[in-house]
Amino acid sequence: MTAAALFQSVLASLPEIIVVTGACILLILGQFVRKGQEHLLVGASVAIVLIAALATFMLASEVRPAYTGMFIADRFAVFFKFVFYLATVLTFLLSRKYADIEGIGSSEYYVLLLFALSGMMIMASAIDLLSIYVGLELMVLCTYVLTGFLRQERRSNEAALKYVILGAVSTAIFLYGVSLIYGLTGTTRLDGMAAAVTGDPLDPGLLLAVVFIVAGLVFKVGAVPFHMWVPDVYEGAPTTITAFMSVAPKAAGFAVILRVFLNPLVAASDIWIIVAVIAVVTMALGSFVALVQDNFKRLLAYSSIAHAGFAIFGVVAGGADGIASVMLYLLIYSFMNLGIFGTVIMMRNGDFSGEVIEDYAGFAKSHPGLALLMLVYLFSLAGIPPTAGFFAKFYVLVALVERGFVMLAVIAVLLSAVAAYFYIRIVMVIYMREPQRVFDPALTPLVRATLAFTAIGTLGIGIFPEWFLRLAQGAVFGG
Amino acid sequence: MGFPLLSLIVFVPAAGAAVLMLMRGDDAVRWTALGFTLLDFALTIAMLTGFDTATHEMQFTEIRPWVPALGITYALGVDGISALFVFLTALLGWICVLASWVAIDRKVKAFMVSLLSMQALMLGVFSALDLFLFYVFWEAMLIPMYLIIGIWGGEGRVYAAVKFFLYTLAGSLLFLIGVIVLYFQGGKTFDILILTAQDLPFPVQSWLFFAFLIAFAVKVPMVPVHTWLPDAHVQAPTAGSIILAGVLLKMGAYGFLRFSLPMLPEASMYYSTLMLALSALAIVYGGLLALAQDDLKKLVAYSSISHMGFVTLGIFALNLRGLEGGILQMFNHGVTTGALFLLVGLIYERTHTRSIADYGGLMKAAPVYTVFLALFTLSSMALPGTNSFVGELLVLSGGFAANLAAGAAAVLGALLGAAYLLGMYGKVALGPAKVTARFKIRDVSAREMAAILPLAVFVLWVGLYPKPFLDIIDVSVKHLLVHVHGKGSGQ
């Protein structure tokens, strides 16, 4: 590698380098932060992400391949990186008070989140199965630890253990698929795979390899049949981490899935049938099981499974609009899901957990403003206009119908009618029940800012979707 | 593009809702809500005065790009059919505010905000010229209506609210798929006028017809997807019932007029017999159910099913008299049934019972009230001189021309209507004075009079001199018929 090429590579991966370096510095300096000064940690972490975002923005003007075909900084990656930045920064803002209450406010917490962020960024930019693997592992190792961060709580430990074991299995499956691909084609580069296939592109060996890779990735986005860990892990993890995991790593998983599916080799195979089945079953399972949940975090876990299913419909649709629809879906989902999790996190105060749905009875009476915010997020999750959630679903349906999958679109909307029921059930508890007890939400300025920001996103994208739609389309067409 | 009158009409109530959110004090909230709805009403009168009845073209059109990447525009406009319903919605808007003046005594602000947002969305539905925009308005209505029934309703309100929500949502989602299919069939546009002008192959029309039918039939509601209506009506507060009966039910029929007939003419003609049969079934079945009710609100609710059957019967008779009658009946039903729900609400506020058996001899205690009750009861059973007579006569003559059996069923329904309405009036107003023995009943107050009187005026106005109302819709209906028959017969 010449010096110039090296420079180009470093430049292309500058945002990742900033995050990793920043995290390392924070790891050292964090030891000197005294108790009660944790806001410095939040400030520093947010600053690191913002600098990385600035670097990403400056470099976004052109496509920059790097590290001899392992890595690329294109508009597709930029779009996803901004979703990750958004999710991470909002998680930081939500964490400050919550970490205090739970006693987990050490610097490692923030450092691990930053490392997870860098892993996701690598995933978004990776165009080689090996660099995908590196990013993936960097991300999940951090989330394993973060899941178990409530060391005093058995639930949290259990969740972490379950996550590690199942995660390791899924990684093994993924790696097996990678090795098969390498054995059959002699390359791990995504763009080289199709060219390297010598015989029939529908070789069953190749199909098997792709199935293994997809299975490994499907685990990360929590789709059926690899969804079993989601409710337990989401319930056991600190709520801030649940919020983070339901958005960012899921988006990262989709980034890789989309990259893999952009590959002509995969496009030529009949894998989409499998993916369509996964989408239907995932949505059905998520929607129906969520109906009977009493724990808010578990309900949101199943809701996130259902949403993953809906996003996979966009993958099935494929084509430029299909991919753009998944990306827009993930962006909008980040806003509304972090918003609803923000309200759950804010309920954690004193001896109040905010995890049982019954806790919210009569919330509209005591806190009308916050209840209205929850209403907006919940209707958005249910996909009712004029919220952004409707537009997200609408665009996926447009992509499906465009490709002629009208039946799939009908199934998708019918299942989302089922899903709407459990969201309006929460609205019902909030608005139509009498309050059981007095509660005092942990409303710090940072939490307020997060809720306001996510609400603006949830309503704003719904009413003025054009700019965001162009952004997503540009990331596919122009990338 | 001149003065954005339609946008103003749609967004004045929305602005009112926003202003209300910042206000304190129940009375201030009530007066402000009334002010905004009256302003909106004045604007719709301005629209009707400027309305050109000589053309079927869309008027007061406004077109602005909204999501150009998907061909979505912010397009508003009215023709004769929609102008009538824009007017009706604005009329019932301030009547609803008056109707809930004392009936709603908790969370007044939230209620008025919901009511005004509801009005904005309904006005949007009737004036949208872009399918996407239409769908956004159509579906967003679920939120305030769900809250109105669920928070301020009667004892079984939560069940009724959820049932209403899920029925309507499930119906509308299939409509959404239909809309997207249309979008691609029409060359990636949501423009209602462009979509109306194109010819779709019959199989596509067929599928779309049923996708639309499910959504619209739930809203109308047609038998057998009507079961949410009695629940919603009985549980909803008075203003909620007025909106439901007065405007919301019209949206399904409006959907047939704006989408099914003009965009799917062949399928509409092909399946018209089926639709006539369903309408006849609704007329008779709704009438029989109403006959069996003891609850005043339920009686009016089931009579709505029967009356809306007349509307769909008129529409799918697919001839001039039927269509004009159906549309006029939609307006009449909004006025008459809205007034009946208002009257039921007024008496319920005083006695807290809706059971017909509890009443009797009301005429002595509240003479003015019973006079109004008589007027609207007679109007509901289509006595000559009242508004429904004109509409029902047109529907019947159109219905007989289209299908003898359907016309005969409609006559049977009209007889049933006379039976349950007269029976109800007799038990409530005449007879031994049961009710005065238990309650001290005040007669209609000035505020209540202000809400009822305008509706009474419309009952007699349309009944005695329907020409101005028929003039508004006439050209548009004729154009629609020529369009449907021209394209529908496979030219």
Interface residues (C-beta under 8 A of the other chain):
Chain A: P368 L375 F379 I384 P385 P386 F390 F394 Y395 L397 V398 V401 E402 V406 A409 V410 V413 L414 S416 A417 A420 Y421 I424 R425 V427 M428 Y431 M432 P465 E466 L469 R470 Q473
Chain B: W66 V67 P68 A69 L70 A110 Y135 V136 E139 A140 L142 I143 Y146 L147 G150 I151 R157 V158 A161 V162 F165 L166 L169 A170 L173 L174 L176 I177 I180 V181 Y183 F184
